[in-house]
Amino acid sequence: MTQDKNMGFFTRVITSIKDFDKYQIFATENIPVAIKYLLKIMIIFVVLVVCIYTYKFSITVNNAINYFKEDITQIKYSDGSLQINSDQPTIIDTTGEIIEKIIIDTGANEEKQKEYIDKINSNSTAVIFLKDKIVLKNQMITQSMEYKYADIAKNYLIGNFEKEDVLNAISNVNIVGIYVMFFITMFIYLFIIYITSTLIDVLMLAVLGFLVSRIARMKLRFKATYNMAIYALTLPIILNLIYIIINSLTGITVQYFNWMYTTISYIYIIIAILMIKTDLINKEMELMKIVQEQKKVKEEIQKQKEDQNEEELKKKEDNKKDKENEEADDSNKDNNLGDNNLAPQG
């Protein structure tokens, strides 16, 4: 049992997926041990997800640079006003990349701007370049956000520029440093989001496990069901990672995947509790058999003792009778000798 508790991380991963009978070992662990396991698996999960996002980000950056060099014939910024390609509108759909839609129209009127904003609100991520502002939309917010060029230029000390100035700036940028900063920023951001949502899932699973244990007439502590809930999420987390990778690289989506994620974890903890229940029943039956065998052995020993006592008692009685018979014989002999001495002599 001690050896099982000291199992390594990857052994725990494999065990939590395929060995339901080992969940009773996880249930008896200290909560910090289970939390440590959860942190490790979430760090690996987030690192791999961020690697995918960084790869997609690099593709987006390279495509943006190539597009700027080849398709942006004219760009000019002056005093908070931007002009691109003589104010000709351009809409770029980049499905499967970090930014799904890019709209460039520095000559759009108020009505057209509103139309563009309504259009990008249906996307996860999008950006609009207008005459005096940039509009951004990401997957964490339901509505787009606007930033004035004048404010950006003031905050970052950006002066007037044209296409050649932008090309020179791009050539001087440390692109690897940008990717590293993107990786670190995304890691912190996604780790906080994923660990928070996972801890909520663990809590819900632990409550479910606690209720199931009570229905099954088991007195499991909440600590035990909490530990088991952590390990029950192992397979769903791995499947979620595979789904994110496939979705990011191919764009394939699985409807109701979140429901499947939740259902698998529920099935795992319920089966684990029922397995523990079955194991306890089997152990009780084995214990009853042992008690019955011990009772039989005890009865047999008691019977042997009684038989031995009876035999010893019988021997004593026989010895007593033999002694009485010997004494009687001796007495008869003495009487016979006395009679012979008293007889008259001829």
N, C-alpha and C positions, 0 to 999 in steps of 0.2 A: 504493500500500500504506500509506503514512504517513497519507494522508487517511482511509483505512478505519479505521485504528487510533484516529484522533481523532474518530470518530463520536460523536454525542450520545447521551444516555441513551435517549430514546424511539426513536431510530434503532436502537440496540442491541436494544431489546425486539422491534421488528418484524423485524429481521434474524435474531435468534436463533430466531424462530418459523418464518419462511418460507424462509430462505436457508441451507441446509445447507452449501453450498460455501464460505460465509464462516466456518465454524467453524475452518478452518485459521488464519484471522487471529486469532480468539480464543485459539487454542492457543499462539500465539507471544507473547501479551501477558505482562506481569509479573503475578504473582498479586495484588499489592495493587490493581491496576486492576480485576480481576475481583471481588475482595472488595468494593471500593467500589460496583460495580454491584449486587452482591447486597444490600448494606446499603440502598441506595436503594430497590430494589424491595420489600424487606421492610418498610421504613418506610412506604411507600405502602400496602402490603397491611395492615399492622397498624392504621394510621390509619383506613382504611375499615372494617375489622372492628370497631374500637372505636367508631366512629360508629354502627354498627348496634346494638351492645350498649348504648351510651348512650341511643339512641332507645328501645330496649326497656325499659331501666331507668327512663326518664322515664314510660313508659306504666305500668309496674308501680307506681311511686311515686304517680302520680295516681290509679290504681285503688285503691291501698291507703288513700290519704287519703280518697277518696270512700266507700270501704267503711267506714272507721273512723267517719266522720261520720254515715253513714246506717244502718249495720247493727250497729254496736257501741253498744248502749244503755247499757251500764254497764261501767266498768272501774275497778279499784281495786288499788293496790299499797301494801302495808304490811309492813315488817319481813321482806323476802325472800319474801313470799307475794303471788301475783297472782290476781285474780278478774275474769273477763270474762263478760258476759251471764249472770250467775247460774250460772256453771259449765256452761252448755249447750254440747255439742260442735258444732263447725262444721268442715267439710272443704271446702276451695276448690281446685278444679283450674284451673290457669292455664297450660294447654299453650300453648307459643309465646312465653311471657314469660320474664323472667330467672329467676323462681322458679316452678317447675312445680306445686308443691303446697304449700298452707298448711293446717295443722291447728291448731284452737284448742279446747282442752279442759282448762280449769283444774281440773276436778273428776275427772279420770281417775285410776283406781287403778293399782297397779303392773302388773297384767296388761294393762290397756288401754294403758298407756304403752308396754309392750314391743310390743304389736300395732302401734301407730302407728309406732314406730321401725323395725320390720321392713318396714312398708309404704313408708316414704320411702326406704329403702335401694335400692329399684329405680328411683328417680328420679335425674335428673342434679342437680337443685337442689330443696331443700324446706326447710320450717321448721315446727317444732311449738312452740306456746305451751302450756306446762303450768303447774301451780300454783307450783312452786318453781324451775323452770329452763326454758331455751329449748334446743331441739335443732336443729342445723343440718346440712344435707347439701349438698355441692357436687360438681361434676363431677370435681374433682381428687382426691377421696378416695373410697374404696370404702365406708367406714363413717361413720355420723353422729358428730357431736361435741356434747357437752353443756356448757352454761354456766349456772351458778347465778345467779339474779337478785341474790342478796345480794353475790356477788363483783363483778358488774357495777356495782351501785349503789355499792359501796365504792370501786372503781377510778375511777369517773367522777363521784363525789360526787352521786349521785342520791338524793333523799329520797322520802318517801311522796307519792303523787299519785293524782288521779282524772281522769275524762274531760275536764273543763273545763281542768285543768292541761295535759293533752296537747294539746288544741286551741289553747291559748294559745302553747304551745311551737312548734307547727307553724306558726302564723301569723307567728312571729318568726324562723323559719328562712330563711336565704338559699338558696333552692332552686337558683338558678343556680350558686352556689358549690359546692353538693353535686354537681351534674352535672359541673362542671369538675374537681373532685377525683376523682370517679368515672372520668372520662375519663383523667386523668393516671395514676391508679393502675392502671387496666386496660391502658393503653398500655405501661407499664413491665413489668407482669406478663406480658402476652401477647407482647411483643417478646422477652423473655428465653426464653419457651417456644418460640416459633416459630423464632427464629434458631438456637436450640440444635438443634431437630429438623431444621431445614433443613441445617445444617452436617453433621449426621450423614448425611443423604441425599446431600449432595454427596460426602462421603468414600466412601460405598458406590458411588456412580455412578463416581467416579474410579477406584476399584479395578476395577470392571467394565470401564470403558473401557481401562484398562491391560492387562487380560487379553485383551480382544478385539483390541487392537492387536498383541499378541504372537502370537495365533492367526492374524491376518491378515499376519504376518511384516512388521510395521512397528516401527521402533525409536522409538516415541513416548515421551517422558519423562513421568514421573508428573505433573509440573507442567502439561504440556499437557493431559492427560486431566482434571486437576482443574479447570482453567479451563473446558474444554468442559462439564464436569458442571454448573458453575454456570449456564451459559447454557442447558443442556438442561432445567433446572428452570423456565425462564421460563413456558412455556405451562401446565404443571401448577399453578404458583402462581396464575396468573390464573384458571384453571378452578376451583381451590379457593376463591378469593375469590368468584367468581360463585355457587358452590354454597353457601357460607356465607350470602351475602346472601339467596338464594332460600329456603334452609332456615329462616333467621331470620324472614323475612317471611311465609312460607306454611306452614312446617312440613313441606314435601316433603323426603323423604329418598331418596338413591340408594344402593341396596345395593352393597357392594364398591367404593364410590367410592375408597377408599384404594388398592385394588389398581389401579384405573384410573390414579390419580395416579402410582403407581410405574411402571406399564407404559409410560406415555407418555414419561416421562423416560428409561427404558431404551431405548426405540425411537429416541429422538432421538439419544442419544450413539452408539448402534451405527450408525445411518445416517450420522451425521457422520463417523465414523471410516472407514466404507466409502467415503464420498464422497472423503475425503482420499486413501485408497488408490487409488481410480480416477483421481483427478487426478494422482497421482504416476506411475501407469502411463502415462497419456496423455502426461505431460511426458517420461517416459523414451523413449516411442516417438517423440515429436517430436525429442528430442535425438538418437536413433539415426538418424532421417531426415536431420537436419542434418549429423551426422558422415559419413553415407554420401554426401551431396551434396558435402561438403567433400573427401571422398576422391576422388570423381569429378573435381571441379574440379582437385584437386592432380594427379591422373593426367593430365588433359588438358593442364595447364600443363607437366608433365614431358615429355609426348609432343611438345608444341610446341617445347620447348627442344631435345629430341633431334633433331627434324626440322630445326630451325634450325641446330643444330650440324652435322648431316649435310650440309645445303645449303651452309653456309660451308666445310666441309671439301672438298666437291665443287668449289666455286668456286676454292678454293686449288689443288686438283689441276689443275683446268682452266687456271688462270692459269700454273701451273708448266709444264704441257705447252706452252701457247702460247709461253711464254718460251723453253723448250728448242727449240721449232720455229723461233722467230725467230733464236735463236743459230745453229742448224744452217744456216738459209738464209743468214745473214750469212757463215758460214764457207765455204759453197759459193761465194758470190759472190767472196770473197777468192781462193779457189783458181782460179777461172775467170780472174780478172784476171791472176794470176801466170802462168798458162799462155800467155795472149795475149802477154805481154811477152817471154817466152822464144822465141817462134816466129821463124824466119829471115825476113829482109826480101827481097823480090824486087827 
